């Protein structure tokens, strides 16, 4: 083992300081419970290979020490890229990681051009697989085609695209944190909020997602930087730009056809609090939820307004844009809406940006959209008098 190798106890010590402990252990448990070849797919852009190999090698070796084996795709565009690829492999090994190289140099018209069995065996033996795609070969294999074949064969839980910018950006320089491609991409392009290059890049990712959907594989893509791989994998915050086709939600009037036990469980797990036994589901409630109970909003009718009583996303799905998707549906109700949250709620600043105004009432932040002065007074009084839904520890 190289003198640069990281002992496992050091790796585990560093892992322990990464993000929230419960989040970290939750994701590690999820990843280690699936077949090793199903863990993740990393698509590395050539610019990263040329400029960030040292940083990338450290992250890959770190994953190797945790017995996690992503499938890795690198593109060879220039002659020097081969040297960069070989340097990356050397550095992973220097840091104690185990990695095999699979150069794809044949046309995809040839039989058995993807070494599925070798990749699977490599992952089961605890070794990383680096698949090298040479773009200079005529009628050769593209990185996109390789990725689609790996998605169809292995269905990885995570798909990360690594670039040097750490995501995608609007023309004004603001990072694009999340995009539901089908409802939002064409609007952004029409409004000239993104460049032609960014538009074309997202269209390429859309093609991947559509093809994967045709295979029966529901996946999403995260565009991030090599320095944020671990944050993306092991925290709910994520990093970079999250892309999917769309998050499918249903709107119900009341709870007919819904599983109240799953809703109750989602609320308690999302807030990490127990509901009081007297908390009631009313047939007058408006419910926004997905079919797998990953995300939920409950709105109650109050004095001609809608009170947003619950807004929650399951912990492991909090970096997948469900909050934005539900918020879109809430706004499309075109209603007068108000809600409250505890001052300790980390979403209070996000709510501040989404609301027309807010006011502090006791230990509550009360927010509203579309309310006149008389309605605001009613909303504030209701939020002050309404009982807390949860059992909370008192100091």
Secondary structure, DSSP 8 states (H G I E B T S, - for coil): --TT---HHHHHHHHHTSS-HHHHHHHHHHHHHS-GGGSEEEEE-HHHHHH-HHHHHHHHHHHHHTT---EEEEEE-SHHHHHHHHHHHHHHHHTT--EEEEEE-S-TTSTT-S-HHHHHHHHHTT-EEEEEEETTSTT---HHHHHHHHHHHH--SEEEEE-TTSSEE-TTS-EE-EEEHHHHHHHHHHTT-S-HHHHHHHHHHHHHHHHHHHTT----EEEE-GGGHHHHHH-SS--SEEEES----EEEESSTTS-HHHHHHHHHHHHTSEE-TT----TT-EEEE-TTSSEEEEEEEETTEEEEEEEEE-GGGTTTTHHHHHHHHHHTT---EEEEEETT-TTHHHHHHHSSEEEEETTEEEEEES--HHHHHHHHHHHHHS--SEE----
